[in-house]
Amino acid sequence: MREELLINVTPQETRIATMENGVLQELQIERSSSLGLVGNVYRGIVCRVLPGMQSAFVEMGLQRAAFLHAGDILECSDAENPRSIQEVLHEGQSVMVQVIKDPIGTKGARLTTHISVAGRFLVYLPQQAHIGVSQRIEDEAEREALKTKLIRLLPDNGIGGYIIRTMSETATDAELLADIDYLSKTWAHIREKSTTVPERTLIFQDLNLPMRVLRDVVCAETEIVRVDSSETYQKLVDFAHLYAIAATSKLVHYQGERPLFDLYNIEQEIEKAMSRKVELKSGGYLIFDQTEALTTVDVNTGSFVSGKNLSDTIFKTNLEAAQAIARQLKLRNLGGIIIIDFIDMDEDSQRDAVLDELNKAVANDRARISVNGFSALGLVEMTRKRTRESLAHTLCEPCPTCQGRGEIKTAQTMCYEILRELLREARQFSARELRVLAAPKVIEMLQDEESQSLANLSDFIGKPISLQVEAGYNQESFDIILM
């Protein structure tokens, strides 16, 4: 697998595209006006405790109060001495918290008091005494070997625990020691600053997006990292020399005349990722519908007719759809509950093969995914961990005309609403004449197909009704003026 990272930097935003074998797989965006909060540590103040929900809200100086559940509080999750949230927190209490999930939609950020500091090879857990290994390292012998190696390198007077990241598989002793030193110094800085800053204040901010990607994403499979900003390129080189020396040789300053994302057709791929419909190479297609509660994916054969018979056509379409869905989930950064409606298959062996293909396709996704298989209704239910807004919610906003419904009322429906409102206004107010202001298509229908209805209403109320086109009105907007 040939992996490339493309980093496009402007003063307003930074965009990072992950390419695999020349195909866009993932897009991350960070804007200067709304930087991500995950990993940041704050000195917050408890503004509300909800014993019934075993949760609390904490103000940190952000737009909305953040959410803290008892399960994410150190004292409440102690297995030997568990306590309820009302025993640990009270309104007005000062507390040091870390963001584990960015604000999404109308929900505030999610917090924890289990502070962790991420390095390239390790995650430091200063308040715990546990050494864990990333779930992505599946070989049990390798997991034990990495644990033994880390324990040997840790200082005798060291405190806290660690999580060994996948990057550690190829790390040298010197690199691990440098990571341990960096993490311990960072925690000392956080702890010292937490005693001096006022409430509702940021104590520690995680690295910016390019540096986080260099720390967390660049690995042995990454062949090259192209950066189109000389300033960002130099900062990444300096950072790599200190914390990711192996990544230094992979950094390249792109200086071509064509914009970096245009060169790789990334802009076109972003436009496609905004679409509800995704075309498959075979002629089939997917329909994505994202709601507050879940995302649904509908698979259709479309114009695809290849295959020995209908069953074979459906099977091949579903196999291709499984691969495309896995890519779209990463590209669109869709999370939460995901329901996939594959085309119905008669044979259990075909369903098993499609499920295997889906599991294989999502295996290299960095987000935690759980695929539950086919339900009794023939739907595949799965979850994907959501820590930040989806691509659509980052780049788009609800349509002001349809308010996110995806549909608008027809011109005929609006005509009937206007006729009802005219009758209501005529009964309530005394006026010589009533004038209707509406969109061109609505006025056109009132003058043509519904002209008789308008004339009948005018006779009934005994007042003239005039029409005026307002080109700036959307189809669902209208006004009635009393003359």
DOPA-869543 format. One record per residue (C-alpha): residue in one letter; chain; x, y negated, z negated. Coordinates in Angstrom, 1 decimal. Layout:
REM residues N
A:A:X:Y:Z
...
//
This chain:
REM residues 483
M:A:0.0:0.0:0.0
R:A:1.5:-3.3:1.1
E:A:0.5:-6.1:-1.3
E:A:1.0:-9.8:-0.8
L:A:0.0:-12.8:-2.9
L:A:-0.8:-16.1:-1.3
I:A:-0.8:-19.2:-3.6
N:A:-2.5:-22.3:-2.2
V:A:-2.0:-25.4:-4.4
T:A:-3.6:-28.8:-4.2
P:A:-3.9:-31.5:-6.9
Q:A:-7.6:-30.5:-7.4
E:A:-7.4:-26.7:-7.5
T:A:-5.2:-23.7:-7.2
R:A:-6.3:-20.6:-5.2
I:A:-4.6:-17.3:-5.2
A:A:-5.5:-14.5:-2.7
T:A:-4.5:-10.9:-3.1
M:A:-3.9:-9.1:0.2
E:A:-3.6:-5.4:0.6
N:A:-2.4:-4.2:4.0
G:A:-3.4:-7.5:5.5
V:A:-7.0:-7.5:4.1
L:A:-8.2:-9.9:1.4
Q:A:-9.1:-8.0:-1.8
E:A:-9.4:-10.6:-4.5
L:A:-9.6:-14.4:-4.8
Q:A:-8.9:-16.4:-8.0
I:A:-9.6:-20.1:-8.3
E:A:-8.6:-22.5:-11.0
R:A:-9.7:-26.2:-10.8
S:A:-8.0:-29.0:-12.7
S:A:-11.4:-30.3:-13.8
S:A:-12.5:-26.9:-15.3
L:A:-9.5:-24.8:-16.3
G:A:-10.1:-21.3:-17.6
L:A:-10.3:-20.8:-21.4
V:A:-9.5:-17.1:-21.8
G:A:-6.5:-16.7:-24.1
N:A:-6.7:-20.2:-25.6
V:A:-6.6:-20.5:-29.4
Y:A:-8.6:-23.2:-31.1
R:A:-9.2:-24.5:-34.6
G:A:-13.0:-24.4:-34.7
I:A:-15.8:-25.1:-37.2
V:A:-18.7:-22.8:-37.8
C:A:-21.9:-24.7:-37.0
R:A:-24.4:-21.8:-37.5
V:A:-24.5:-18.3:-38.9
L:A:-27.2:-15.8:-37.8
P:A:-27.2:-12.9:-40.3
G:A:-30.0:-11.1:-38.4
M:A:-27.8:-11.0:-35.2
Q:A:-24.6:-10.6:-37.2
S:A:-23.1:-13.5:-35.2
A:A:-22.2:-17.1:-35.5
F:A:-21.7:-20.2:-33.3
V:A:-18.5:-22.1:-33.5
E:A:-17.9:-25.7:-32.2
M:A:-14.4:-26.2:-30.6
G:A:-14.9:-29.5:-28.9
L:A:-16.2:-27.9:-25.7
Q:A:-19.5:-28.7:-23.9
R:A:-21.3:-25.8:-25.6
A:A:-20.8:-24.1:-28.9
A:A:-19.1:-20.7:-28.5
F:A:-20.4:-17.3:-29.7
L:A:-18.6:-15.2:-32.3
H:A:-19.9:-11.6:-33.1
A:A:-19.2:-9.8:-36.3
G:A:-17.5:-7.1:-34.3
D:A:-14.9:-9.6:-33.2
I:A:-14.2:-10.9:-36.7
L:A:-11.1:-9.4:-38.4
E:A:-12.7:-9.1:-41.9
C:A:-15.9:-7.6:-40.6
S:A:-14.3:-4.9:-38.4
D:A:-12.0:-3.6:-41.1
A:A:-12.8:0.2:-41.1
E:A:-11.8:0.6:-44.8
N:A:-13.6:-2.5:-46.1
P:A:-16.3:-3.7:-43.6
R:A:-18.2:-6.8:-44.6
S:A:-21.3:-8.6:-43.2
I:A:-20.8:-11.8:-41.4
Q:A:-22.6:-13.9:-44.1
E:A:-19.9:-12.7:-46.6
V:A:-17.1:-13.9:-44.3
L:A:-18.4:-17.1:-42.7
H:A:-20.5:-20.1:-43.7
E:A:-21.6:-23.3:-42.0
G:A:-18.9:-26.0:-42.0
Q:A:-16.1:-23.4:-42.4
S:A:-12.9:-24.0:-40.5
V:A:-11.7:-20.9:-38.5
M:A:-9.0:-20.1:-36.0
V:A:-10.4:-18.3:-32.9
Q:A:-9.4:-17.2:-29.5
V:A:-11.5:-17.2:-26.3
I:A:-12.0:-13.7:-24.8
K:A:-14.6:-14.7:-22.2
D:A:-15.1:-17.9:-20.4
P:A:-18.5:-19.7:-20.5
I:A:-20.8:-18.1:-17.9
G:A:-23.9:-19.8:-16.6
T:A:-25.8:-21.1:-19.7
K:A:-23.8:-19.0:-22.1
G:A:-21.0:-20.5:-24.1
A:A:-17.5:-18.9:-24.4
R:A:-17.1:-15.7:-26.4
L:A:-14.6:-15.7:-29.3
T:A:-12.6:-13.4:-31.5
T:A:-10.6:-13.9:-34.7
H:A:-8.3:-11.0:-33.6
I:A:-5.6:-13.3:-32.1
S:A:-3.4:-11.7:-29.4
V:A:-0.5:-13.2:-27.4
A:A:0.2:-11.8:-24.0
G:A:3.6:-11.3:-22.5
R:A:4.7:-9.6:-19.3
F:A:5.3:-6.2:-20.8
L:A:3.5:-6.4:-24.2
V:A:0.5:-7.9:-25.9
Y:A:1.3:-8.9:-29.5
L:A:-1.3:-8.4:-32.2
P:A:0.1:-10.3:-35.2
Q:A:-2.8:-9.5:-37.5
Q:A:-2.8:-5.7:-36.9
A:A:-0.4:-2.9:-37.4
H:A:-1.2:-0.8:-34.4
I:A:0.7:0.2:-31.3
G:A:-1.5:1.1:-28.3
V:A:-0.9:1.8:-24.7
S:A:-2.8:0.5:-21.6
Q:A:-5.6:2.8:-20.5
R:A:-4.2:2.6:-17.0
I:A:-1.2:4.7:-18.1
E:A:-2.9:8.1:-18.1
D:A:-0.1:10.6:-18.5
E:A:0.0:11.5:-22.2
A:A:3.8:12.3:-22.2
E:A:4.5:8.9:-20.7
R:A:2.3:7.2:-23.2
E:A:4.1:8.8:-26.1
A:A:7.5:8.1:-24.6
L:A:6.7:4.4:-24.3
K:A:5.5:4.2:-27.9
T:A:8.7:5.9:-29.1
K:A:10.8:3.5:-27.0
L:A:9.0:0.4:-28.4
I:A:9.2:1.5:-32.0
R:A:12.9:2.0:-31.6
L:A:13.3:-1.6:-30.4
L:A:11.1:-3.3:-33.0
P:A:12.9:-5.0:-35.8
D:A:12.7:-3.4:-39.3
N:A:11.1:-6.5:-40.8
G:A:8.6:-7.0:-37.9
I:A:4.9:-7.5:-38.6
G:A:1.9:-6.9:-36.4
G:A:1.1:-4.5:-33.7
Y:A:1.5:-4.3:-29.9
I:A:-0.3:-3.0:-26.8
I:A:2.1:-1.7:-24.1
R:A:1.1:-3.0:-20.7
T:A:1.5:-1.0:-17.4
M:A:4.4:-3.3:-16.5
S:A:6.4:-1.6:-19.3
E:A:6.7:1.6:-17.3
T:A:9.7:0.2:-15.5
A:A:10.9:-2.3:-18.1
T:A:14.5:-2.1:-19.5
D:A:15.3:-2.3:-23.2
A:A:16.6:-5.9:-22.7
E:A:13.4:-7.0:-21.0
L:A:11.3:-5.5:-23.8
L:A:13.4:-7.2:-26.4
A:A:13.1:-10.5:-24.6
D:A:9.3:-10.1:-24.5
I:A:9.2:-9.3:-28.3
D:A:11.3:-12.4:-29.0
Y:A:9.1:-14.6:-26.8
L:A:5.9:-13.3:-28.4
S:A:7.1:-13.6:-32.0
K:A:8.2:-17.2:-31.4
T:A:4.9:-18.1:-29.7
W:A:2.9:-16.7:-32.6
A:A:5.1:-18.6:-35.1
H:A:4.3:-21.8:-33.1
I:A:0.5:-21.0:-33.2
R:A:0.5:-20.3:-36.9
E:A:2.5:-23.5:-37.7
K:A:0.3:-25.7:-35.5
S:A:-2.9:-24.2:-36.9
T:A:-2.2:-25.7:-40.3
T:A:-1.7:-29.3:-39.0
V:A:-4.2:-29.9:-36.2
P:A:-7.7:-31.2:-37.0
E:A:-10.9:-29.1:-36.4
R:A:-12.3:-28.7:-32.9
T:A:-8.8:-28.8:-31.5
L:A:-6.9:-26.7:-29.0
I:A:-3.9:-25.0:-30.7
F:A:-2.5:-22.9:-27.9
Q:A:-3.2:-22.8:-24.2
D:A:-2.4:-19.8:-22.0
L:A:-0.3:-20.2:-18.9
N:A:-1.8:-21.8:-15.8
L:A:-3.1:-19.5:-13.1
P:A:0.1:-19.1:-10.9
M:A:2.2:-18.2:-14.0
R:A:-0.4:-15.8:-15.3
V:A:-0.5:-14.0:-12.0
L:A:3.3:-13.8:-11.9
R:A:3.2:-12.4:-15.5
D:A:0.3:-10.1:-15.2
V:A:-0.2:-9.1:-11.5
V:A:3.1:-9.1:-9.7
C:A:4.4:-5.5:-9.8
A:A:6.5:-3.0:-7.9
E:A:3.8:-2.7:-5.2
T:A:3.9:-6.5:-4.6
E:A:6.1:-7.2:-1.6
I:A:6.0:-11.0:-1.4
V:A:4.5:-14.0:-3.1
R:A:4.0:-17.0:-0.8
V:A:3.6:-20.4:-2.3
D:A:2.7:-23.5:-0.2
S:A:3.7:-26.1:-2.9
S:A:7.4:-26.8:-3.5
E:A:6.7:-28.0:-7.1
T:A:4.8:-24.9:-8.0
Y:A:7.3:-22.7:-6.3
Q:A:10.1:-24.2:-8.3
K:A:8.2:-23.8:-11.6
L:A:7.5:-20.2:-10.7
V:A:11.2:-19.5:-10.0
D:A:12.2:-21.1:-13.3
F:A:9.5:-19.0:-15.1
A:A:10.5:-15.8:-13.3
H:A:14.2:-16.3:-14.3
L:A:13.1:-16.4:-18.0
Y:A:10.3:-13.9:-18.2
A:A:10.0:-11.9:-14.9
I:A:13.4:-11.6:-13.3
A:A:12.3:-8.8:-11.0
A:A:9.7:-11.2:-9.4
T:A:12.3:-13.9:-8.5
S:A:13.3:-12.2:-5.2
K:A:9.6:-11.9:-4.1
L:A:8.9:-15.6:-4.3
V:A:8.9:-17.5:-1.0
H:A:8.2:-21.1:-0.4
Y:A:5.9:-21.3:2.6
Q:A:6.6:-24.4:4.7
G:A:4.7:-23.7:8.0
E:A:2.7:-26.3:9.7
R:A:-0.6:-24.3:9.6
P:A:-2.3:-24.1:6.2
L:A:-1.3:-20.9:4.4
F:A:-4.9:-19.7:4.0
D:A:-5.7:-20.5:7.7
L:A:-2.8:-18.4:8.8
Y:A:-4.3:-15.3:7.1
N:A:-7.9:-16.2:7.9
I:A:-8.7:-16.5:4.2
E:A:-11.1:-19.4:4.7
Q:A:-13.3:-17.3:7.0
E:A:-13.3:-14.4:4.4
I:A:-14.4:-16.8:1.7
E:A:-17.3:-18.0:3.8
K:A:-18.3:-14.3:4.4
A:A:-18.1:-13.7:0.6
M:A:-20.7:-16.4:0.1
S:A:-23.1:-14.6:2.4
R:A:-25.9:-12.4:1.1
K:A:-25.4:-9.9:4.0
V:A:-22.1:-8.0:4.6
E:A:-21.6:-6.3:7.9
L:A:-20.0:-2.9:8.0
K:A:-17.7:-1.9:10.9
S:A:-20.0:0.9:11.9
G:A:-23.0:-1.4:12.4
G:A:-24.5:-0.8:9.0
Y:A:-24.8:-3.6:6.4
L:A:-25.0:-4.4:2.7
I:A:-27.3:-6.9:1.0
F:A:-26.1:-8.4:-2.3
D:A:-28.6:-10.1:-4.7
Q:A:-27.1:-11.6:-7.8
T:A:-29.4:-12.4:-10.7
E:A:-28.9:-13.5:-14.3
A:A:-29.3:-9.9:-15.6
L:A:-27.7:-7.8:-12.9
T:A:-26.5:-7.5:-9.3
T:A:-28.2:-5.2:-6.8
V:A:-26.6:-3.9:-3.6
D:A:-28.8:-2.4:-0.9
V:A:-27.2:-0.2:1.8
N:A:-28.7:-0.1:5.3
T:A:-27.8:1.8:8.5
G:A:-28.5:-1.1:10.7
S:A:-27.5:-0.4:14.3
F:A:-25.3:2.6:13.3
V:A:-26.5:5.7:15.2
S:A:-23.2:7.7:15.5
G:A:-23.2:11.2:14.1
K:A:-24.6:14.7:14.8
N:A:-28.0:13.9:13.3
L:A:-29.7:11.4:11.0
S:A:-28.4:13.0:7.9
D:A:-24.8:12.7:9.2
T:A:-25.4:9.0:10.2
I:A:-26.7:8.2:6.7
F:A:-23.8:10.1:5.0
K:A:-21.1:8.2:7.1
T:A:-22.8:4.9:6.4
N:A:-22.8:5.5:2.6
L:A:-19.1:6.5:2.6
E:A:-18.2:3.3:4.4
A:A:-20.5:1.3:2.1
A:A:-18.8:2.7:-1.0
Q:A:-15.4:1.3:0.1
A:A:-16.9:-2.0:1.2
I:A:-18.8:-2.4:-2.1
A:A:-15.6:-1.8:-4.2
R:A:-13.9:-4.6:-2.2
Q:A:-16.8:-7.0:-2.4
L:A:-17.1:-6.6:-6.2
K:A:-13.5:-7.7:-6.6
L:A:-13.7:-10.4:-4.0
R:A:-16.9:-11.9:-5.3
N:A:-15.9:-11.2:-8.9
L:A:-19.2:-9.7:-9.7
G:A:-19.6:-8.4:-13.2
G:A:-22.1:-7.0:-15.7
I:A:-24.7:-4.4:-14.6
I:A:-24.5:-3.4:-10.9
I:A:-27.2:-1.3:-9.2
I:A:-26.4:0.3:-5.8
D:A:-29.2:1.6:-3.6
F:A:-27.4:3.9:-1.2
I:A:-29.5:5.4:1.6
D:A:-31.3:8.5:0.4
M:A:-29.3:11.7:1.0
D:A:-30.9:15.2:0.8
E:A:-27.8:17.2:0.0
D:A:-26.2:17.1:-3.5
S:A:-22.8:17.7:-1.9
Q:A:-23.2:14.4:0.1
R:A:-24.2:12.5:-3.0
D:A:-21.1:13.9:-4.9
A:A:-18.8:12.9:-2.0
V:A:-20.2:9.3:-1.9
L:A:-19.8:9.0:-5.7
D:A:-16.2:10.3:-5.5
E:A:-15.5:7.8:-2.7
L:A:-16.9:5.0:-4.9
N:A:-14.8:6.1:-7.9
K:A:-11.7:6.3:-5.8
A:A:-12.3:2.8:-4.2
V:A:-12.8:1.1:-7.6
A:A:-9.8:2.9:-9.3
N:A:-7.4:0.0:-8.5
D:A:-9.7:-2.7:-9.7
R:A:-8.1:-4.6:-12.6
A:A:-11.4:-5.1:-14.3
R:A:-12.8:-2.3:-16.5
I:A:-15.4:-0.3:-14.5
S:A:-17.8:2.4:-15.5
V:A:-19.7:4.4:-12.8
N:A:-22.6:6.3:-14.3
G:A:-23.6:8.3:-11.2
F:A:-27.0:8.7:-9.5
S:A:-30.1:8.1:-11.6
A:A:-33.3:10.0:-11.4
L:A:-34.5:7.4:-8.9
G:A:-31.5:7.9:-6.6
L:A:-29.7:4.6:-7.7
V:A:-26.1:4.4:-8.7
E:A:-25.7:2.5:-12.0
M:A:-22.3:1.0:-12.9
T:A:-20.8:-1.8:-14.9
R:A:-17.9:-4.1:-14.3
K:A:-16.4:-6.2:-17.0
R:A:-17.1:-9.9:-16.6
T:A:-14.8:-12.5:-18.1
R:A:-15.3:-15.4:-15.8
E:A:-17.8:-16.8:-13.4
S:A:-18.4:-15.1:-10.1
L:A:-17.1:-16.6:-6.9
A:A:-20.5:-17.8:-5.8
H:A:-21.1:-19.5:-9.2
T:A:-17.7:-21.1:-9.0
L:A:-18.0:-22.5:-5.5
C:A:-21.8:-23.0:-5.2
E:A:-24.8:-24.4:-7.1
P:A:-28.5:-23.5:-6.9
C:A:-30.3:-25.0:-3.9
P:A:-32.1:-28.2:-5.0
T:A:-35.0:-27.4:-2.7
C:A:-35.7:-23.8:-3.7
Q:A:-34.2:-23.9:-7.2
G:A:-32.2:-20.8:-6.5
R:A:-35.2:-18.7:-5.3
G:A:-33.8:-18.3:-1.8
E:A:-37.2:-19.2:-0.3
I:A:-39.2:-22.4:0.2
K:A:-43.0:-22.8:0.5
T:A:-44.3:-22.9:4.0
A:A:-45.5:-26.1:5.7
Q:A:-49.1:-24.7:5.5
T:A:-48.8:-24.0:1.8
M:A:-47.6:-27.6:1.3
C:A:-50.6:-28.9:3.4
Y:A:-53.0:-27.2:1.1
E:A:-51.2:-28.5:-2.0
I:A:-51.4:-32.0:-0.6
L:A:-55.2:-31.7:0.1
R:A:-55.8:-30.5:-3.4
E:A:-53.7:-33.4:-4.8
L:A:-55.5:-35.9:-2.6
L:A:-58.9:-34.8:-4.0
R:A:-57.5:-35.0:-7.6
E:A:-56.1:-38.5:-7.1
A:A:-59.3:-39.8:-5.4
R:A:-61.4:-38.6:-8.4
Q:A:-59.1:-40.0:-11.0
F:A:-58.2:-43.4:-9.4
S:A:-60.1:-46.1:-7.5
A:A:-58.2:-47.0:-4.3
R:A:-59.0:-48.3:-0.8
E:A:-56.8:-45.8:1.0
L:A:-54.5:-42.9:0.2
R:A:-51.2:-42.5:2.0
V:A:-49.3:-39.2:2.2
L:A:-45.5:-39.2:2.4
A:A:-44.1:-35.8:3.3
A:A:-41.5:-34.0:5.4
P:A:-41.8:-34.1:9.2
K:A:-42.9:-30.5:9.6
V:A:-45.7:-30.9:7.0
I:A:-47.0:-34.2:8.5
E:A:-47.0:-32.5:11.9
M:A:-49.2:-29.7:10.6
L:A:-51.5:-32.2:8.9
Q:A:-51.9:-34.0:12.2
D:A:-52.4:-30.9:14.3
E:A:-53.6:-27.5:12.8
E:A:-55.0:-29.0:9.6
S:A:-56.3:-32.3:11.1
Q:A:-59.9:-31.1:10.8
S:A:-59.4:-30.2:7.0
L:A:-57.9:-33.7:6.5
A:A:-60.8:-35.4:8.3
N:A:-63.3:-33.4:6.2
L:A:-61.6:-34.4:3.0
S:A:-61.6:-38.0:4.0
D:A:-65.3:-37.9:4.7
F:A:-65.9:-36.1:1.3
I:A:-64.1:-38.7:-0.8
G:A:-65.2:-41.6:1.3
K:A:-61.7:-43.1:1.7
P:A:-59.3:-43.2:4.7
I:A:-56.1:-41.1:4.5
S:A:-53.0:-42.1:6.3
L:A:-49.8:-40.1:7.0
Q:A:-46.2:-41.2:6.9
V:A:-43.2:-39.1:7.9
E:A:-40.2:-39.2:5.4
A:A:-37.2:-37.6:7.1
G:A:-35.3:-37.5:3.9
Y:A:-37.9:-35.3:2.1
N:A:-37.4:-31.6:1.8
Q:A:-40.3:-29.4:2.8
E:A:-41.6:-29.0:-0.8
S:A:-41.5:-32.7:-1.6
F:A:-44.4:-35.1:-1.1
D:A:-45.8:-38.3:-2.6
I:A:-49.3:-39.9:-2.5
I:A:-49.5:-43.6:-2.6
L:A:-52.7:-45.4:-3.7
M:A:-53.3:-48.4:-1.4
//
